[in-house]
Amino acid sequence: MLSVGDDVTKNNKDAGQPLPPSMAAPLESWVRTLPPTAPLWPGLGAAHKQGGKMLKQDAAAARSAWIAKAAIPEEKAMREASFFLQPKDAKGLLIDFHALRHTYIDHPVVWSNPANRD
């Protein structure tokens, strides 16, 4: 569970977010390396509410790396033709920062079932 105090939330109430086990330990290790007052999301993306732009740039970089790792030319061609990590998929659905947030929020329901845990 990731918890924050009422002094940093919009509604001035303590808040918590369940985390999957595979994410909790690495996140805790990383946070412990930060100074106590360091922001968890530093940079202009957070300060200027550019999360969506950052998400699209990260997806483009991840897609390029994924394509570059193709072992054979046929696999590379298949990856280039796919919609994986594209800004818009075949159905016209978009990479969207807020949709990603809502998808993540739904995951505790999945994680609450021990059969689904990693």
C-alpha positions as CSV (number, residue, x, y, z in Angstrom):
1,M,0.0,0.0,0.0
2,L,1.3,3.4,-1.0
3,S,0.1,6.0,1.5
4,V,0.3,9.8,1.6
5,G,-0.7,12.2,4.2
6,D,-3.5,14.8,4.1
7,D,-0.9,17.6,3.6
8,V,-0.3,16.5,0.0
9,T,-3.7,15.5,-1.3
10,K,-6.2,17.7,-3.1
11,N,-9.0,16.9,-0.7
12,N,-6.8,17.2,2.4
13,K,-7.4,13.6,3.5
14,D,-5.0,10.7,4.0
15,A,-5.0,8.4,0.9
16,G,-3.6,5.0,0.0
17,Q,-3.2,3.0,-3.2
18,P,-2.8,-0.8,-3.2
19,L,0.3,-1.9,-5.2
20,P,1.0,-5.3,-6.7
21,P,3.8,-7.2,-5.0
22,S,6.0,-7.0,-8.1
23,M,5.8,-3.2,-7.9
24,A,5.9,-2.6,-4.2
25,A,9.4,-3.8,-3.3
26,P,11.2,-2.0,-6.2
27,L,9.3,1.2,-5.6
28,E,10.1,1.1,-1.9
29,S,13.8,0.6,-2.6
30,W,13.8,3.5,-5.1
31,V,11.9,5.8,-2.8
32,R,14.3,5.1,0.1
33,T,17.1,6.6,-2.1
34,L,15.4,9.9,-2.4
35,P,15.7,12.9,0.0
36,P,12.5,13.2,2.2
37,T,11.2,16.2,0.4
38,A,12.0,15.1,-3.2
39,P,9.0,14.8,-5.5
40,L,8.2,11.4,-6.8
41,W,7.4,12.7,-10.2
42,P,10.1,15.4,-10.9
43,G,10.5,17.5,-14.0
44,L,8.4,19.7,-16.2
45,G,6.0,16.9,-17.0
46,A,4.5,17.1,-13.5
47,A,4.9,20.8,-13.0
48,H,3.2,21.7,-16.2
49,K,0.7,18.8,-16.3
50,Q,2.2,17.2,-19.3
51,G,1.6,13.6,-18.2
52,G,-0.1,12.6,-21.5
53,K,2.7,14.0,-23.6
54,M,5.3,12.2,-21.4
55,L,3.3,8.9,-21.7
56,K,3.2,9.2,-25.5
57,Q,7.0,9.9,-25.7
58,D,7.7,7.0,-23.4
59,A,5.5,4.7,-25.5
60,A,7.3,5.8,-28.7
61,A,10.7,5.2,-27.1
62,A,9.5,1.7,-25.8
63,R,8.1,0.9,-29.2
64,S,11.3,1.8,-31.0
65,A,13.3,-0.3,-28.6
66,W,10.9,-3.2,-29.0
67,I,11.1,-3.1,-32.8
68,A,14.9,-2.9,-32.6
69,K,15.1,-6.1,-30.5
70,A,13.5,-8.2,-33.3
71,A,15.7,-11.1,-33.9
72,I,15.0,-11.6,-37.7
73,P,13.7,-9.3,-40.5
74,E,10.3,-11.0,-40.5
75,E,9.8,-10.4,-36.8
76,K,10.9,-6.8,-37.3
77,A,8.3,-6.3,-40.1
78,M,5.6,-7.9,-37.9
79,R,6.4,-5.6,-35.0
80,E,6.5,-2.5,-37.3
81,A,3.0,-3.4,-38.7
82,S,1.5,-4.0,-35.2
83,F,-0.3,-1.4,-33.1
84,F,1.6,-2.3,-30.0
85,L,2.5,1.0,-28.2
86,Q,1.1,3.1,-31.0
87,P,-0.7,6.3,-30.0
88,K,-3.8,4.9,-31.6
89,D,-4.8,1.2,-32.2
90,A,-6.8,-0.4,-35.0
91,K,-10.1,0.4,-33.2
92,G,-9.1,4.0,-32.9
93,L,-8.5,3.8,-29.1
94,L,-5.8,6.2,-27.9
95,I,-3.1,6.0,-25.3
96,D,-4.6,8.3,-22.7
97,F,-3.0,9.3,-19.4
98,H,-6.3,9.4,-17.5
99,A,-7.5,6.0,-19.0
100,L,-4.2,4.5,-17.9
101,R,-4.8,5.9,-14.4
102,H,-8.3,4.4,-14.3
103,T,-7.1,1.0,-15.6
104,Y,-4.5,1.0,-12.8
105,I,-7.1,1.8,-10.2
106,D,-9.2,-1.2,-11.3
107,H,-6.3,-3.6,-10.8
108,P,-6.7,-4.0,-7.0
109,V,-9.8,-5.9,-7.8
110,V,-7.7,-8.3,-9.8
111,W,-4.9,-8.4,-7.2
112,S,-7.4,-9.1,-4.4
113,N,-7.8,-12.6,-5.9
114,P,-4.8,-14.7,-4.8
115,A,-4.9,-16.7,-8.0
116,N,-4.1,-13.5,-10.0
117,R,-1.1,-12.4,-7.9
118,D,2.4,-12.6,-9.4
